Structures are given as structure tokens and as C-alpha cells.
Amino acid sequence: MNRYKYRTRSIDLILLTIFLILTFTSCLHNYEPVISSIIANPNPAPSGSIVTLTCKASDDDESSMMKNESLEYSWSCAYGEIVSENNDDNAIWIAPDELGEYSISCTVTDQFNGMDISTVDVTVE
Amino acid sequence: MKNGPVEIISLAASDSIARSGDLVVLVCEAQDSDKDKLSYEWQSSSGDISADRDTALWTAPNKSGYYHVTCKAADGVGASDVASVSIRVVGGIISGTVTNAVNGTVLEGVSVSIGESSVMTNDSGEYNFYLALQGGMYQVAALIDSFCPYDGSFEIPEDHSSSLFTFNFSLSPFPEPGEIRMVLNWGSSPNDLDSHLKTPEIEGQTHHISYSSRGSADFAPFATLDVDDTDGYGPETITIKQSFSGTYIYYIYQYSSSGSFQESGGSIQIYNSPTCDGETIQVPVDGSGRYWYVCDIDGESGDITVINQIQNSEPTN
């Protein structure tokens, strides 16, 4: 009887150790941020108009201790200049004279080396 | 154990300007600080992408614009890096070389306008317009100091299938007092068009100026063939230095046996002194033959009578 009991404890211990390792690892595993949408307004935009951009992103570290980490945004445009006041999820861009399609990308970075990028095309007409 | 960062070292595109439909090759070079195996995710909001790990092939979309292609490299355990590259896409290119009509040398710094856009020629005399190429007439204007303003046009055929169209032309320096200058430009075919000028009687005899008898500025016929072009585009230029009373006949002969005037896109600019006033004459679309009878010029008044017809025989007085 005693001998049997002892064995059970040993298995429990092993299981517990495995459980702890798994939990610990999962807590340390960073989930990259995900950009769900990037919106330009207005789009299409008349040349010379001010286009407002909004980037929506989330960080899916729901079950881990890394959740609610703060995200940083940065913007880049294939042509012209894009201005974002505090590197936040909003930016403005002036539609140029030349008509055509213009890509604008939003990059989001979490605190643990995770990044995502997404692009919207603004039609200048 | 902390997971180390991923770093994209470079994202390079084979072309920074592409025409619609062109394939652009992109290579994303990335490294992981703790040697994790990286996966690559390629995206573009327009244009098809096919990717094989760190290399992608992007098809430039139909609409002109400035596009981003992005690459994301991820180690699968939470670290990633992203990069974007900008590629300009143009529907088509109208390009050409601007030359000096009296010596054929290239002209740098010429302001060339098509519609509302303007560009400057580079040190090879070349200009480029990035536009969607559509069939139809295009008006061209060009300006540079010491040369007559240029006002011309060309036509892109409706069935033009290439995304490149070449329009070369020549500018005339301001004519000296008493000069009249005729400048011929055309397209790539026929290879050889020749300008001919028949003069009225000068010091007792008529003269015929062409590549075989180029005339003289200092004695009869006081007119010269300035440039003879034999490989398309021109210029092929004749200048009357000093005119005499009577009628000058100006015509073009198609020396090459292949090609035709109709497909040549030929255009003639005539400049009178001192104000560059004159005529722009486009090759007619009708008629057949190897002679393009362009105009008569009255030696006394400088008046130009435009004939502009294609015929089988040499024009005569």
C-alpha cells in the first residue's frame, strides 16, 4: 500500500513539474501584435486634400502575463510626407497633385520584439 | 530564457520604377539573434504577389502610383521585424531625345511639356513622361534660351501595344536675319528620309540642294543642308541663308524602300527670321508615293504656300 502511494506521488510531482514548465513558458511566450484595419479618410481623395489615417491593432497576449503591453505605431508613405503627432494610431497625409494610387503603411511594435505591418492604398483623383 | 529579436537587414526590389504588368523581384534579408528559423510574410495592397520564403515576385498593378510591398519576418515564438519598399508604377513612358536642328547634337536643360506636365531634358538630351499611354494626339511644347519655341504634336495609334513610346524632335536656334529654316523629324521608320530644296534662279541658274549637293552659305545657292539623317527620327535640316526672288520648292524624298510616309509620324517645322514665325506641317495620312511635296516658299516675301501631299513624281517648277 505504502509503496503504491509513493509511486503516485512521484507521478504527481512529474506532472506538476511539467505543468509548471508549460505555464511558465506560455507566460513568457510573446504574441505578436496584429493590425486589424488601416483606414484612410477620405479615400478616394482629391489632390491637395488632407487624408486622415487610422490604424487599429491589438495584441493577443490574453492568457499571458504580457497582455496589455503598450503598442507603438509608426507610419510610412510611398510618396510625400506623413505626419503622426505622437507616433500613435493616427496620422495625416496630403494628397499630391499627381493622380494615382499611393500606398501608406502602418507599423505596430510591441515591447517584446513583435511587429506587424499593413498597407492601405489611397486613390488620388 | 528570453527570445531574441528578429532583424530585417535589407528589403530590396529589382526596380524602383516599373510599368504596369512588369514583374519586380524582391528579396528580404533577415536574421534572428538566436538562430530561430524564420518565416516570411509578403503583402501588397495592390498587384499580385507570389513568394518563396525570402524572395517574392510582384506584378505591377494597372493603375499608376507609388506602391509599397511589405515583408514580415517572424521567428514563430513572438519576435518579428517588418520592412517596406516603395515602387513607382507607371502606365507607360513617353520618352525622347531633343536635338539641335542645325548640327544634331543633344540639348540639355530643355523644358518639355506634354499637356500640363513639364520635365527637363538630361545631359543626354533625353526626357521621360510617365503616363498611362492612350491612343490619341498629344501636344508637345519645348523651350530653351536662344532657340525658337517648339510647338508640335504626335499621335499614339489606338493599337499601340507597347508601354513605351518614343518622340524625338529638334529645336532650331533663332534664325539669323534673312534666314528661313526647315526642320524635319520623324519616327523610327523609314530609316532614311531626305530633304530637298529647289531654288529659283540665283546668279543665272537654279540649284537643287540635298545630301548629294549640300549647298553653301557663302555663295550660290546661299542655302545649306545642315544635317543629313539616315537612321530615323531626324533632324534633317535645310537653311536658306539668303533668299532670292522666285519660288523655292521644298520636298522630302523617301530614300529607304521599306516603310512609308504615312507611318513615319513625320513633322516639319519652318522658322522664319527674325521671330521664328512659320509653319508646323504634319505628314498627310493620304496619298502614296516616295515624294512628300511640302511647300513652296516665295523668296522675296518669305510667304509659305503649304502643299502637303504625297505623290509619285518629283515636284517641279
Boltz contact constraints between the chains, C-beta under 6 A:
constraints:
  - contact:
      token1: [A, 29]
      token2: [B, 78]
      max_distance: 6.0
  - contact:
      token1: [A, 30]
      token2: [B, 78]
      max_distance: 6.0
  - contact:
      token1: [A, 32]
      token2: [B, 80]
      max_distance: 6.0
  - contact:
      token1: [A, 78]
      token2: [B, 66]
      max_distance: 6.0
  - contact:
      token1: [A, 78]
      token2: [B, 67]
      max_distance: 6.0
  - contact:
      token1: [A, 78]
      token2: [B, 68]
      max_distance: 6.0
  - contact:
      token1: [A, 78]
      token2: [B, 86]
      max_distance: 6.0
  - contact:
      token1: [A, 79]
      token2: [B, 66]
      max_distance: 6.0
  - contact:
      token1: [A, 100]
      token2: [B, 64]
      max_distance: 6.0
  - contact:
      token1: [A, 100]
      token2: [B, 65]
      max_distance: 6.0
  - contact:
      token1: [A, 101]
      token2: [B, 63]
      max_distance: 6.0
  - contact:
      token1: [A, 101]
      token2: [B, 65]
      max_distance: 6.0
  - contact:
      token1: [A, 102]
      token2: [B, 65]
      max_distance: 6.0
  - contact:
      token1: [A, 102]
      token2: [B, 66]
      max_distance: 6.0
  - contact:
      token1: [A, 103]
      token2: [B, 45]
      max_distance: 6.0
  - contact:
      token1: [A, 103]
      token2: [B, 67]
      max_distance: 6.0
  - contact:
      token1: [A, 103]
      token2: [B, 68]
      max_distance: 6.0
  - contact:
      token1: [A, 105]
      token2: [B, 68]
      max_distance: 6.0
  - contact:
      token1: [A, 105]
      token2: [B, 84]
      max_distance: 6.0
  - contact:
      token1: [A, 107]
      token2: [B, 82]
      max_distance: 6.0
  - contact:
      token1: [A, 113]
      token2: [B, 5]
      max_distance: 6.0
  - contact:
      token1: [A, 113]
      token2: [B, 79]
      max_distance: 6.0
  - contact:
      token1: [A, 114]
      token2: [B, 78]
      max_distance: 6.0
  - contact:
      token1: [A, 114]
      token2: [B, 80]
      max_distance: 6.0
  - contact:
      token1: [A, 115]
      token2: [B, 80]
      max_distance: 6.0
  - contact:
      token1: [A, 115]
      token2: [B, 81]
      max_distance: 6.0
  - contact:
      token1: [A, 115]
      token2: [B, 82]
      max_distance: 6.0
  - contact:
      token1: [A, 117]
      token2: [B, 70]
      max_distance: 6.0
  - contact:
      token1: [A, 117]
      token2: [B, 72]
      max_distance: 6.0
  - contact:
      token1: [A, 117]
      token2: [B, 82]
      max_distance: 6.0
  - contact:
      token1: [A, 119]
      token2: [B, 45]
      max_distance: 6.0
  - contact:
      token1: [A, 119]
      token2: [B, 68]
      max_distance: 6.0
  - contact:
      token1: [A, 119]
      token2: [B, 70]
      max_distance: 6.0
  - contact:
      token1: [A, 121]
      token2: [B, 45]
      max_distance: 6.0
  - contact:
      token1: [A, 121]
      token2: [B, 46]
      max_distance: 6.0
